[in-house]
Amino acid sequence: MNPQISVTILAKNSSKTLGATLDSLQKFPEVLVLDTGSNDATLAIAKKYPNVRIYERKFLGFGKTHNMAASLTRFDWILSIDSDEVLSEALADEILHLTLHPKSVYSLDRHNYFQGKRMKCCSGWYPDWIIRLYHRGSTQFTEDFVHEKIVSASMSIKRLQGALYHTPYLSMDDFIAKMQLYTSLFAEQNRGKPSSLKKAIGHGLAAFFKNYVLKRGFLGGKEGFVISLYNAHTAYYKYLKLSCQK
């Protein structure tokens, strides 16, 4: 018999996307939603699903909060999914029929969408293989505030075939809100490290060149340009905020 798997989701004001995420997880025996302060319909949506358990906790940074969620699950195998991600039916079935090994971690093929279009360009957008299935007795997330990842050193990494669909931004307001959050977390995480306006400008320009030219953002049309510009602004504000810390 295959080991049972708990799904963990961090959520805050995720009402626009959470329903589709939970719809795709109905075959899993346990989905644990850890809410970090929603004031929209997120919790009401989560309560509609019989396989969902809800916890409310303070946000400690993405890495620590992911590990907190994993510590609350019934099962040792953890599938970590974001509240704006949807498992394809093929991926859900593939995961549920895997023969799992505690010293292995499993990487998912994430398909990123912007304005209804799958993006096949830009850094962090394509290709986008992400480790999300792991045994909590063997590994965990790093404790980074942002850009956390599952520790895979000395682990066997296995790639799965099914697609994970991801729509990170539903509007330009989402772009701005996430930029504000992630750049602030980056600055807090790197507090005390040297930075300057010159360094911020350099990182911003380099990020745009990397995304629009090297990562072929120009092939993505308007969407590719917008994403390249967003990544450039994110790089700029990360180091600008870091330089302005007292």
C-alpha positions, -999 to +999 in steps of 0.1 A: +000+000+000+013+034-009+021+058+020-006+084+026+001+120+017-008+152+035-011+184+014-001+217+030-012+251+018-002+285+032-030+310+026-038+346+032-066+364+013-066+336-013-103+336-020-099+342-058-078+311-064-081+287-034-113+270-046-097+258-078-067+246-058-088+226-034-109+212-062-078+196-077-068+180-043-101+162-034-085+128-039-060+134-011-069+122+024-058+153+041-053+189+030-040+212+057-047+249+051-026+272+074-041+307+073-019+336+083-045+363+087-071+363+059-099+389+060-117+377+029-136+345+022-105+322+023-116+304+054-152+300+043-141+285+011-117+260+028-145+249+052-165+236+023-141+207+016-144+176+038-107+166+035-095+201+046-083+209+081-077+246+090-052+262+113-046+299+119-011+310+128+012+340+127+033+343+095+070+337+104+084+340+069+077+315+042+103+288+052+094+286+089+057+287+082+059+259+056+077+238+082+051+247+108+023+235+085+042+202+079+045+196+117+007+198+120-002+171+095-013+135+102+010+119+076+048+121+071+047+125+033+041+162+025+029+177-007+034+215-005+011+234-028+006+272-031-029+286-030-027+298-066-016+264-080-038+236-094-028+200-099-037+185-133-057+153-129-028+134-144-004+148-118-028+140-089-032+104-101+006+101-107+014+113-072-012+090-055+002+059-073+039+066-067+061+042-048+077+067-024+111+065-009+120+086+022+154+095+008+139+109-024+122+142-031+099+148-061+100+176-085+069+190-103+068+206-137+051+239-130+034+257-160+032+294-153+003+315-168-001+352-171-032+368-186-044+334-197-011+326-216+014+300-206+048+317-204+077+299-220+103+326-212+118+347-184+137+336-153+116+317-128+088+312-153+102+286-178+114+260-173+102+258-138+109+225-120+101+227-083+106+202-055+073+199-036+069+163-024+090+151+005+092+130+037+092+153+067+114+129+086+141+132+059+141+169+050+122+202+053+121+237+039+150+261+045+140+287+070+144+316+046+119+345+048+114+343+010+127+321-018+125+291+005+131+257-009+131+221+002+166+209+012+176+183-014+213+178-006+221+141-004+186+133-016+176+116-048+155+140-070+128+124-091+109+144-118+072+137-122+054+139-156+021+156-148+017+194-149+011+218-121-007+249-133+002+282-117-014+316-121+006+339-097-009+372-108-045+379-116-041+416-120-014+443-119-024+450-083-012+415-076+022+423-092+026+454-070+015+437-038+038+407-042+067+429-052+062+449-020+060+418+001+089+399-014+113+428-015+106+437+021+111+401+032+144+400+012+156+431+029+147+418+063+164+384+056+196+401+045+196+429+071+232+441+077+245+431+043+260+460+023+240+476-005+236+510-022+216+529-048+243+520-074+240+484-065+202+485-067+203+501-102+229+476-114+208+446-102+177+461-118+194+466-152+210+432-151+177+415-142+160+431-172+187+421-196+187+385-182+150+381-185+142+400-217+173+390-237+190+359-222+158+342-211+140+353-243+113+375-227+111+392-261+095+360-275+066+364-249+052+395-265+036+421-243+035+396-214+072+388-217+081+425-216+058+431-185+074+401-166+109+412-175+102+447-163+086+433-131+116+411-124+139+442-130+118+463-106+118+435-080+156+433-081+160+470-079+137+474-049+152+445-030+186+462-029+172+497-025+153+486+006+183+468+019+204+500+014+179+521+033+177+499+064+190+514+097 
